[in-house]
Amino acid sequence: MSENSKGRLYGVGLGPGDPELMTMRAARAIAESDVVAYHSARHGRSIARAIAAEHIRPDHVEEALVYPVTTETTDHPGGYRGALDEFYEEAAARLAAHLDAGRTVAVLAEGDPLFYGSYMHMHKRLADHYATEVIPGVTSVSAAAARLGTPLAEAEEVLTILPGTLPEEELTARLAGTDSAVVMKLGRTYPTVRRALDRSGRLPEARYVERATMSGERTAPLAEVDADSVPYFSLAVVPSRIGNPRPPARSEGGEVVVVGTGPAGPLWLTPETRGALAAATDLVGYTTYLDRVPTRPGQCRHGSDNKVEAERAEFALDLARRGHRVAVVSGGDPGVFAMATAVLEAAAQEEYADIPVRVLPGVTAANAAAARAGAPLGHDYAAISLSDRLKPWDVIAERLHAAASADLVLALYNPGSRSRTWQVGKARELLLEHRAPDTPVVLGRDIGGPEESVRVVRLADLDPAAVDMRTILLVGSSQTRTARRGTGDGGSEEIVWTPRRYPEDPGASGAPEGPGAPGA
C-alpha cells in the first residue's frame, strides 16, 4: 500500500474538561476524521468522549479503547505492566487497521496528548508509520492554576511536575528541592503525597484541585482534604513563592536552619538544602558562600566577613526570635569546621533557648576532593584543621603526630592563607617522621569551581607555595596506592585509593613497605 493511500493520525488534546476550552484546531481535526477513538476504564465511560461529544457525528466510527486494568492488581502473567503493554499493542493494531484502509483517525486525549496522556502509547507505536499530527491542549496544570487564581512560577523559579505514584522518599526530596510544584494522579496515592508534602515542609503552602473546569470541581487547602474523598482526577499545587508568601513556619516564631552548600555551586546542593534556602526569609553568611545561592525576590541577604562567626550566629538567632525563617549558609558541610558549631554555641544561651535550630548536611571538601582523586579515604581517616587561629599550634602538632603514628589517612583543612604560610611546611616535617617520602598527597583546589585542580605529589615534594585556603590536602597512609589510568579520550590521569582491607602485619603483607610513588 502506498503512503498516500494510508490514513492520517491525529492526537487531539481536548483540554482539562470544559468543552469550551477545546481549541478550534481540535474541533476541526475531529470533523476531518472518519474514526474517533478514546480510552476508558471497564465501566465504559470516557471523559475524553464526554468533552468532545458535541463534535462527534452519527457517521463517525467510534473505537472505545477499554483498559483491562486500572490498578496494579492483575493475574496477567506479565503483571500490571505486561497487561498494559498487551493492551496498547492490541489498541494500536485496531487503529492501524483503519489507517491502512485509508481512514483518518482522531485519538482523543484529555489535557494535552503528550503530557501524561494515554495517547502517547498509540503515538509511539504508530507515528513512525503514518502521517501524524499532534494537537496540543490546555493541561490540567494550567487549569488548576487558573482555578486557584495563583501564579505557578515567576522569574527564575523552577516548576517541578511530579506523578503521585513516585515513592514517598523521592517525592519528599523533589518537593523539598524545588520552588513550586504540581503533583499529578492523586487518588489512592493521596496519603503518600500528603506525607511527602509534610515531610518536605511544603504542606502549609499546598492547595488541592479536583476536576478543574469540570462538573464537581473542588479546591481547598490540601491539609484539610480527607483522603477518602480524593479521586484520580485531582492534583496538588505548591504555587509560586514570590506571588504567594509562605504561611508561617511550623513554630509560631521563626527558626534557624544551618545549611552546607558543598564545595562549590548548585550542583553540590542537596534537595533538602535547596528547599531550606528557597523557604528562608533571610540568608546569613560569609559573603563568598552567599554568592553561591541564587537571588530570590523578597529574600534578605546579610553578608559578613569570614572572621565573625559568633556575631553572625547571634544575628541569625535574633532574626529568628523576631519571626524570621533564617538560613545560615556555610560552605561544605556546616558541621565540619563551619557555622553549625557557632550557631549551636550561641543557641545554648538562655535567651535563645526557644529558637528552633536545624542543621542540614552538605558535601564536605574532603569527600569532594577524594572523589575527584579516586578513593583515598577508603579506609580510616582523620580530619584536622591546620589553622591556629582558634587553637594553638602545639595542639595541632600533637594531633598530627597521633594520627600519623596510627597510620590514618589525613584530610588537612585550612592548610594555608596569606597570613599563615609556614604550617604546611611544618606539617610535612612532622608527617615525614611517620610516613615514607613517597606517600601520595592529593592537593584538591577549588573543587567544583572554575579553577578546580587536582594534583598528586609525593609527601617529600609537597610545596607550601602551592597551597592556599582554597586547597585541601589528603595525605595517604602506608597502604594508599596510586595508578595511572586512561580517561577514554586518549589521555590519562592518576588515581589514588586506600584499600579497605588492612593487613594484620603491614610489613609482612607482601605489599611494598611504602606506597608506589605518585605517577609510577
N, C-alpha and C positions, 0 to 999 in steps of 0.2 A: 504494500500500500504506500502511495506517495505521501510525502509530508503534507502536501497541500490538501489532500483528501481527509486528513485527520481533523478531529475537532479541536476546540480551544478550551483550555482550563482556566477558570477564574477562581482565585481565592478571595472571597468577598468579606471584608471587615464590616460588621454591622453596627459597631459602636457598643456602648455599655448596656443598652436595654431599651431606652426610649426610641421608638421608631423615627422620631423627628431628628435624632442625632445621626441617622444614616446619611452618608454622603450622596450627592447626585450621581456620582460615578458608580457607587454600589448599586443604586436602583437601576441604572442603565445596564449594568452588566447582567443583572438578574433578568431584565427584559430581553436581552440579547440571547439568553441561554435556552437550550432545549431541555436540559436536565438540571434540577435543583437538588443538591444533596446537603444533608445536615446530620449532625451527630445527636444522639440522645442516649439516656440510660434505658434500662429494660422496661421501665414504665411507658416508654414511647413518647413522652412529652419532650419537645425540643424547644429550648429557649430561643435558639437561633431562628427556627422556623416562625415562632411567635413574633419575633421582632420584624421579620420580613414578610409577614402574612399578606399584607395588602398588595405586595408586588408579585405574589405567586398566582399564576393563571391556571385555570382548569386544564389547559392543554400542556402544562409543564409536566414532564416526567419527574416524579419525586423519588429520591433514593434516601431512605432512612438508614443511617449507619448506626446501628444499635450496639453500644458497648456490651460485651458479655459479662464484664465485672466493673464495679465502680469502687470497690475496696480491695485490699490486698489479700482477701480470703478467697481461695480458689483451689479446685482439685486438678487443675491443668498440670500435666507432667512438667511443664516448663515454669510453673509458678505464675505469679501475677504478671511478671514481665513477659513470660512466654505466651500467656493468654492474650496480652495486648498486641504483641508483635504478630501473632497469627491473625488477630482481628484486623490490624492495619493492612496486612498483606491481602486479605480477602476483600476488604473495602476498596483498596487501590485497584484490585483486579476488576471489581464491578464497575468502577469509574472508567478504567481503561477500555472496557468493552464498549462503552458509549463513545469514548473519544475515538476509538478505532473505527467506529461506524460513522464518524463524521459529525457527531453531535457535540455541541458546546455545553460544557458542564460548569455550573457555578456551585462551589462548595461554600456554604455559609459558615461564618465564624463570628461568635460574639467578640466584642472588642476589636482587636487587631489580629489578623490571621497568623502573624509570625511572632506573637507575643503570648507565650504560654498557651497557645491555642491548639485544638485538635487538628486544624487544617494542616499544620506543618508536617504531620506524619504522611499526609497524602502528597504534599509538595515534594518531600524528599524522594518519594517513590515514583512520581510522575513527571516532575518538571523537566527532567533531562530528556524526556521522550516526546513531549507535546508542547506546543506553543502555550505559554503560561503568562498570566498577568495577576499580580497580587495587588489588591485594592486596600489601602490602609484604612483603619477605622479608629475612632476615638477609644482609648483604652479605659479600663475600669480605674486605673490610677488617676488619670486626668479627671474622670467623672467624680471620683471620691474627693479630690482636692476642690473641685468646683462646688460640690455639695457642702463641704466643710467651710468654704469661703476663706481658705487659708493658703498661702504660698507653700509649695513643696520645697523649693530650693531657691536661694538668691545668691547673687555674686559668685564667689568661688566655692560655695557649699557643695558637698558631694551628696547626691541622692543615691541610695542603695535600694534595690528591689530584690526581695528575698521570697522564695517559696516557703510556706509554713511547714513543709514536710522535712526541712533540714533538721538534723539532730539539735537538741537543745543547746549543747555547748557551742556548736557552730553559729547558731542564731545569736547567742549571747555575745560572742566575740564580734560578729559583724555589726550588731546593733550598737555595741559599745564604741566601735571604731569609726562610725560614720556620723555625718552631720544630720541628715534626715533619712527616713526610710519608709518603705511600704512593704508589708508582709502580706503575700497573697495566699489564697487557698486555706482559709481558716478551718471552719467546720470542726472535724474531730481533732485537728491539730491545735485548736484554740488554747487548751490548758498548757501545752508546751510553749506556745508563743507568749502567753501571758507570763509564765515563769521567766522566760528569756528576757522579756522587757523589764521585769522587776529586777532580775539579777544584773542587768546592764545599766540600771539606773534610769531607764527611759520610760518606765510605766507612767509617771505623772504627766508626761507630755503626750502620750499615745491616745489617739482617737480611733473609734470603731465606726466603720461604714458598712452597711448591709444593703445589698441590692440597689446600688446607686443608680438613680434615674428610673428605676422600675417601680412597679406597684409593690408596696410593702417596704419601701425604703426606710432605713433607720440609721441615725447617727447618735453617738454617745461617747463620753469619756470611756476609754477601754476598761479602766479599772472597775467600772460599775456594771459591766456586762456579765450576765450569768452564762456559764459555759454551755448549759443545756439549751440555750436559745440561739446558738450560733450556727448558721447554715454554711454550706460550702461557698456560696457567692457572697462573701464578706471579706473584708481586709482590714488590717491595722495600719494606721498612718502616724508616723512620727514626723511632724512638719518642720519647716524651716525654723531654726533657732533665731534667725535675725528678725523675721516678721512675727514670731511668736515667742516672746520671752518665756524662758523656762519657769515652771511653777517652783515654789520654794523647795529647798532641799528636804531630805527626809527628816532631818532635825529641824527644830524651829529656828535655830540660828544658822550660822554659816559653818563651814568646815575647811580644813586644810588637807590637801592631797599632795604628797611629795612624789614627784614622778621622775623617772630617768629617761632621757631621750636617746640612750645608747651613745655610741662614739661619734655619730655624725648626724645626718639629716633624717627626713621622713621614712626612708626605707628601713630604719632601725627601730622605729616605734612599734610597740605592741598595740593591739586593738584597744586594750583596757586603758593604756596611756592616752591614745588618741581621743577616746571618749572623755576622759577626765579633762584634757586640755580644751576640748570643744565646749564642755559644760561649765567651765570656770568663768566667773565674772571678772577675776583678776589673775594675772600671771606675775609671779615674783621670782627673780633670779638674777644670776650673773648675766650681764648683757650678752656675752658671746653665746650662751645657751638659749636665751630668749630669742635670739635671731634665728634659731633653727625652727621656731614654732610659727606657723602661718598666722598672719594678722587677721583677726575677725572683727567685724563691725560691732561696736558696743562693748568690747572687751578692753579692760585697762591693763597696761603693761607697766611694771615697776622694775626697771633695771638698776643694777648697782655693781660695784667693784667686787672682785673675787676674794677680797680680804675682810669682808664684813658679814660673815656667815651668821653670827649671833644676832646682830642688828636686823639682818634680813629675816631671820626666823621669827623674831618678836614682831616685826612689822606685819608679816603674814598672819600671825595669830591675832593681832589687833584688828586686822581687816575682817577676819572670820568672826571675831567677837561682835562686830557690827553687822553681821548677817551676810557677809560676802562669801562666795564659793571661791576659794583660793587654790591655785595650783602653784606649788613651789617647784621650779624647774631646775633639774640637775643634769649634768652630763653622765653618760654611762649608767650605772645602777646607783640610785640615790643613797643606798645603804653601804656603799663601798667608797670610803674616803670622800664622802659627798654630804649633801644637805640633810639627809634624814636624821642623822645624829644631832645636828644643830637644832632642828625643829623639835625633836623629841626632848632634848635637854631643856629648851625653853618651855615646852608644853608641860613639863613636870612642875613648873611653878604653880603655886596655888591659884593665882589669878587666871590661869588658862586651863584649869582642871576640867572644865566642862566643854572645852572646844574639841570636837571630833578631829582626829588626825589619822590619816591613812597613808601608807607607804606602798607605792606600786613599783614592781621591779623593772629593771631595764637591762639591756645587754652591756656587760662590763667591757672595759677597754682590754682587759686580759683575755677574755673569751673571744673578742673580735680579732685581736692580733693573732691569737693562737689558731683560729680558723683560717685566717689568711695564710699562715705559715704551714699548716698541716694539723698536727695534734701534739704539740709539745707539752700540753697539760694533761696528757693521757693517764698519768699516774698522780700520786700525792704531790701537792704543791703548796707553797705559802705565798701570800701576797703581803708585801712590805712597802711602805712609802719611804722614800729616801729624803723627804722634806724634813728639815729640822726646825721648821717654823713653829710646830706645835709639840714637839718632843725633842729632847737633847740627842746629839749625835751618838753619845755613849750608848743610849738605849737602842738606837738603830744598829750600831755595830754589834752589840751583844746578840740581837735577833738575827742578824746576818750570819754570825758565827754559828748560832744554834741551828738555823735552818740548813746551812751548808753542811754542817757536820752530820746532820740527819739525812743527807743526800736527797733533799727535797728540790724539785724544780722551783724556781723563784720567779714570781711576777713582781717586778720592781716599778712601782708607780712614782710619779713626780721625781724623776731622776735628776733633772737639772733645770735651771732657768737663768735669766740674765744676772740675777743676784746670787745664784748658787751654782758654782762652776766646778767645785772640787770633789763633790760627793761621789760622782761616778767613778773617778779615778781611785778614790779611797775604797769604794765598794769592790772594785775589780781586784785590788790588792788583797782585801780580806777573803774574797771568794777563791782566789788562786792558792790560798793556804789549804783549801779543801778540795778543789777541783783541778782536773787536768787542764793544761793550757789550750787543748783542742776542744774543750767543752763548747757546744754550739750556743750562741746567744742570738736571739731574734730581736731586731730593732724594728718595731712597728711604729710608724709615724703617720699621724693624721688619717687613721684607718677610717674608710668610708668617705673621706673628704676629697677635695680636688687635688691635694698634694700628697695623696697616700703613697707611702713607700714601705716595702718590707725587705729587709736585708738580713742575712745570716752571716755572722762573723765568728771567729774563734774568740774565746774569752780573753786570751792573751792579747788579741788585736783590738779589743774594744776601745774606741777612741772617744773620750769625753766630749770632744768638739763636735761629734756627730749626733749629740743627744741634746734635746731641749724639752720644754714642758709638754709638748705635743707628742712626745715619744714614750713608749712603754718598752721595757726590757724584759724578755723572757729568757732566763738562764737555765740551761739544761742540767739534768742530773748526770750521774755516771752512766746511766742507761740510755740517755737520749741519743737518738740516731738521726742522720741526715742522708738524703739520697737525691740524685738529680733525675727528674722525670720529664718526658715530653709533655708539651701543653696542647698538642693537637693541631697547632697552626705552624708547625715546623720549628718552633722554639723549644726551650726547656726552662725548667725552674727547679729551685732547690726546695725540698720539703723536709720538715722536721717532725719527728714524733718520739714520744716516750712510751715504750711498751707497757701494757697493763700488768704483765706478769713480771714480778721482781724475783731474781734468782735468790735462793737461800744463801749462797755464798757468791757474791758478785765476782770475786777474784778467781773463782774456780768454775764459772758457768760456761766456759768455752767461748764467751764473747770477749772482745778486746777489753783490757782493763780501762782504757779510756775510749770515748766515742770517736768515731771517724771524724776527721777534720771536715768542717763545712766545705762543701764543694767537691769533696773527694769522691 
